[in-house]
Amino acid sequence: MAQKVYILEGRQFRTEADYRKALRDKQIIDRLRQEIDFQNRSQLSQLVKTLQQKKYPFYTLLGQDFLEEAEDALQQLLKSPPSAGGKRSRKVSGKSVGNSSRKETAVSPPKTTGPGEDEQMEKFVQEELKRREKIRKRLALLCGVVAVGCLGYFGIYTYQAVRTQQEFARMAAFRERQDLPVPEVVVSPVIHYTEDGEQVIPEILDEYKNLYNSNKRLIGWLKIDDTYIDYPVMQTTNNEYFLTHNINQQKDRNGALFLDKDCDVLKPSTNLIIYGHHMRSGNMFGTLDKYSSEEYYKEHPVIQFDSIYEKGTYEIMYVFRSRIFNEEDVVFKYYQFIDALSQQEFDSNMEEMAAMSLYDTGVTASYGDHLLTLSTCDYYVDDGRFVVVARRIES
């Protein structure tokens, strides 16, 4: 069956709905043609100004056609003022403006414009030109401000990213150097107590003593072979500070990797949770979500996390997406799982994470095992998180 074609005023419309909108526009245009004398520069100028300001709600291109028709007519009047006794067709640039059939017809002799009207027209034209020039300058200024702002933001972002990477590279090289003297005493060591009350001052690993002496908030180092993740891990008394500060306590939108404030590497906690930003540059945990691919997991199944007191290797168990929930929501919140007080609690948490995991790694954990959780932002939902959980296999 052939498709019905709708044509009006030389325009073709695909649907009946568009055609009905065109009919409505045509009614407005026909009314304006009857009300406006196209040989009167004052009326025609006002019409053009009104159409340019889009005060008439046209829904189709007929409105644009009419605007161009009126502008052409105005230009013709400005270039060739009509003589006092002549007759003139109201067809401009091949378009009839006298009736709805758009055919060329004769009209009454045009009205002669007086000197006052010419001056008024000239004034209007000058004001319109000034108005447009002001708009152009404002737009140019606005575009300039936006451009400077974008360049400034990009510059700061790039500077912070480069500065952060340079500092990490310096620390990594510092950590691996064997020729540096190891300090005999580390200032402000962490003190713990055994169950019988005996005081224990743990020994910091030699490779971290110099770094710890220069930065007391250092708690360890995280590394995943053949990835960008090779960073120091910090810890402080709240979980907000290192979201906006780097390892040198400078303001930095890259932040730093940090261990949850409630985790204890000496006790140790059942689950050590490390947080980091998902940076588009790939910094911090910007590449962690690559673990959504099972193939990527198979190529990088092991995580190395050393606390400043002992080394640790972990194999990945679960990879899942979650989110930050409201406090009153009764739901599994992975970020609250730090210490399991019973086997039942441990097994319950394992079941929850296994059910959420994107794929089966074949790795499981038993009560008494120690876990490592890496957490970063994920934008599939509001307050979304991407999570990787691993089980410790050696120290």
HUGI-V245919 format. One record per residue. N is the residue number from 1. RES is the residue in three letters. D_CENTER is the distance of its C-alpha to the mean C-alpha in Angstrom with 2 decimals. Layout:
# HUGI-V245919
n/res/d_center
N/RES/D_CENTER
N/RES/D_CENTER
This chain:
# HUGI-V245919
n/res/d_center
1/MET/47.72
2/ALA/46.75
3/GLN/43.67
4/LYS/44.61
5/VAL/43.77
6/TYR/43.14
7/ILE/44.08
8/LEU/44.36
9/GLU/45.05
10/GLY/44.51
11/ARG/41.04
12/GLN/40.39
13/PHE/38.25
14/ARG/37.02
15/THR/37.47
16/GLU/39.91
17/ALA/37.18
18/ASP/36.13
19/TYR/39.84
20/ARG/40.40
21/LYS/37.63
22/ALA/39.37
23/LEU/42.69
24/ARG/41.26
25/ASP/39.97
26/LYS/43.41
27/GLN/45.19
28/ILE/43.28
29/ILE/43.99
30/ASP/47.66
31/ARG/48.05
32/LEU/46.61
33/ARG/48.98
34/GLN/51.89
35/GLU/50.92
36/ILE/50.07
37/ASP/52.78
38/PHE/51.19
39/GLN/54.01
40/ASN/53.17
41/ARG/50.74
42/SER/49.84
43/GLN/49.00
44/LEU/47.20
45/SER/45.11
46/GLN/44.11
47/LEU/43.21
48/VAL/41.00
49/LYS/39.23
50/THR/38.72
51/LEU/37.40
52/GLN/34.97
53/GLN/33.61
54/LYS/33.14
55/LYS/35.37
56/TYR/36.71
57/PRO/34.40
58/PHE/34.95
59/TYR/33.27
60/THR/34.43
61/LEU/35.17
62/LEU/38.61
63/GLY/37.19
64/GLN/35.93
65/ASP/39.30
66/PHE/41.12
67/LEU/39.14
68/GLU/39.98
69/GLU/43.56
70/ALA/43.90
71/GLU/42.43
72/ASP/44.90
73/ALA/47.72
74/LEU/46.90
75/GLN/46.87
76/GLN/50.24
77/LEU/51.73
78/LEU/50.58
79/LYS/52.05
80/SER/55.23
81/PRO/56.56
82/PRO/58.95
83/SER/62.70
84/ALA/64.71
85/GLY/66.76
86/GLY/64.75
87/LYS/63.02
88/ARG/59.47
89/SER/57.43
90/ARG/54.07
91/LYS/52.54
92/VAL/49.90
93/SER/48.35
94/GLY/49.83
95/LYS/48.54
96/SER/50.96
97/VAL/50.08
98/GLY/53.25
99/ASN/52.94
100/SER/50.81
101/SER/52.56
102/ARG/51.18
103/LYS/54.69
104/GLU/56.25
105/THR/58.79
106/ALA/61.01
107/VAL/60.31
108/SER/62.35
109/PRO/62.89
110/PRO/59.91
111/LYS/60.24
112/THR/60.99
113/THR/58.48
114/GLY/59.96
115/PRO/59.16
116/GLY/57.27
117/GLU/54.95
118/ASP/54.32
119/GLU/53.45
120/GLN/51.11
121/MET/49.39
122/GLU/49.09
123/LYS/47.63
124/PHE/45.06
125/VAL/44.04
126/GLN/43.74
127/GLU/41.66
128/GLU/39.32
129/LEU/38.94
130/LYS/38.25
131/ARG/35.66
132/ARG/33.79
133/GLU/34.06
134/LYS/32.57
135/ILE/29.60
136/ARG/29.17
137/LYS/29.38
138/ARG/26.90
139/LEU/24.35
140/ALA/25.10
141/LEU/24.74
142/LEU/21.41
143/CYS/20.09
144/GLY/21.62
145/VAL/20.06
146/VAL/16.51
147/ALA/17.38
148/VAL/18.89
149/GLY/15.99
150/CYS/13.58
151/LEU/16.41
152/GLY/17.07
153/TYR/13.65
154/PHE/13.78
155/GLY/17.37
156/ILE/16.95
157/TYR/14.31
158/THR/16.73
159/TYR/19.71
160/GLN/18.64
161/ALA/17.78
162/VAL/21.13
163/ARG/22.98
164/THR/21.86
165/GLN/22.87
166/GLN/26.13
167/GLU/26.97
168/PHE/26.48
169/ALA/28.60
170/ARG/31.21
171/MET/31.39
172/ALA/31.68
173/ALA/34.47
174/PHE/36.08
175/ARG/36.09
176/GLU/37.72
177/ARG/40.40
178/GLN/43.80
179/ASP/45.76
180/LEU/44.37
181/PRO/46.71
182/VAL/45.71
183/PRO/46.25
184/GLU/48.96
185/VAL/47.44
186/VAL/43.82
187/VAL/43.24
188/SER/42.22
189/PRO/42.29
190/VAL/40.99
191/ILE/44.01
192/HIS/44.40
193/TYR/47.40
194/THR/48.98
195/GLU/50.22
196/ASP/53.67
197/GLY/52.34
198/GLU/52.78
199/GLN/50.51
200/VAL/48.44
201/ILE/46.81
202/PRO/44.69
203/GLU/44.84
204/ILE/41.64
205/LEU/41.42
206/ASP/42.75
207/GLU/39.64
208/TYR/37.57
209/LYS/40.19
210/ASN/39.37
211/LEU/35.62
212/TYR/36.35
213/ASN/38.75
214/SER/36.09
215/ASN/33.38
216/LYS/34.68
217/ARG/31.37
218/LEU/31.31
219/ILE/32.02
220/GLY/31.60
221/TRP/29.99
222/LEU/27.80
223/LYS/28.13
224/ILE/27.53
225/ASP/29.60
226/ASP/28.19
227/THR/24.55
228/TYR/22.44
229/ILE/23.09
230/ASP/25.98
231/TYR/25.40
232/PRO/27.40
233/VAL/26.78
234/MET/27.28
235/GLN/28.48
236/THR/29.04
237/THR/30.15
238/ASN/26.77
239/ASN/23.53
240/GLU/21.36
241/TYR/22.70
242/PHE/21.33
243/LEU/17.74
244/THR/17.87
245/HIS/20.95
246/ASN/22.08
247/ILE/25.47
248/ASN/27.27
249/GLN/26.03
250/GLN/24.08
251/LYS/20.86
252/ASP/18.14
253/ARG/14.46
254/ASN/15.38
255/GLY/17.91
256/ALA/20.58
257/LEU/21.79
258/PHE/24.00
259/LEU/26.54
260/ASP/26.60
261/LYS/28.94
262/ASP/31.33
263/CYS/31.83
264/ASP/35.05
265/VAL/35.63
266/LEU/39.39
267/LYS/40.23
268/PRO/38.25
269/SER/35.82
270/THR/35.71
271/ASN/31.96
272/LEU/30.11
273/ILE/26.38
274/ILE/24.13
275/TYR/20.52
276/GLY/17.88
277/HIS/14.19
278/HIS/12.27
279/MET/11.43
280/ARG/10.06
281/SER/13.31
282/GLY/15.30
283/ASN/16.67
284/MET/17.77
285/PHE/17.02
286/GLY/14.42
287/THR/17.04
288/LEU/18.46
289/ASP/17.06
290/LYS/19.33
291/TYR/21.95
292/SER/20.91
293/SER/23.31
294/GLU/26.92
295/GLU/27.96
296/TYR/25.70
297/TYR/27.21
298/LYS/30.68
299/GLU/30.08
300/HIS/28.79
301/PRO/30.63
302/VAL/31.55
303/ILE/29.88
304/GLN/31.73
305/PHE/31.36
306/ASP/34.01
307/SER/34.53
308/ILE/36.38
309/TYR/39.49
310/GLU/39.47
311/LYS/37.86
312/GLY/36.27
313/THR/35.30
314/TYR/33.40
315/GLU/33.08
316/ILE/30.12
317/MET/31.02
318/TYR/28.06
319/VAL/24.45
320/PHE/22.59
321/ARG/19.54
322/SER/19.88
323/ARG/18.28
324/ILE/19.30
325/PHE/21.95
326/ASN/23.75
327/GLU/26.85
328/GLU/29.17
329/ASP/27.79
330/VAL/30.51
331/VAL/28.64
332/PHE/28.40
333/LYS/26.11
334/TYR/25.97
335/TYR/24.97
336/GLN/28.30
337/PHE/30.39
338/ILE/31.80
339/ASP/35.58
340/ALA/37.56
341/LEU/40.82
342/SER/42.48
343/GLN/42.50
344/GLN/41.68
345/GLU/38.48
346/PHE/37.53
347/ASP/38.31
348/SER/36.40
349/ASN/33.20
350/MET/33.82
351/GLU/34.32
352/GLU/31.08
353/MET/29.03
354/ALA/31.13
355/ALA/30.47
356/MET/26.67
357/SER/26.77
358/LEU/25.29
359/TYR/28.57
360/ASP/31.93
361/THR/32.53
362/GLY/36.11
363/VAL/35.73
364/THR/36.82
365/ALA/37.70
366/SER/40.65
367/TYR/41.30
368/GLY/41.83
369/ASP/39.22
370/HIS/36.44
371/LEU/32.79
372/LEU/29.63
373/THR/26.17
374/LEU/22.89
375/SER/19.83
376/THR/16.08
377/CYS/12.88
378/ASP/12.21
379/TYR/9.66
380/TYR/12.44
381/VAL/13.34
382/ASP/12.69
383/ASP/13.88
384/GLY/14.31
385/ARG/16.09
386/PHE/17.39
387/VAL/20.98
388/VAL/23.77
389/VAL/27.30
390/ALA/30.27
391/ARG/33.99
392/ARG/36.01
393/ILE/38.72
394/GLU/40.33
395/SER/40.46
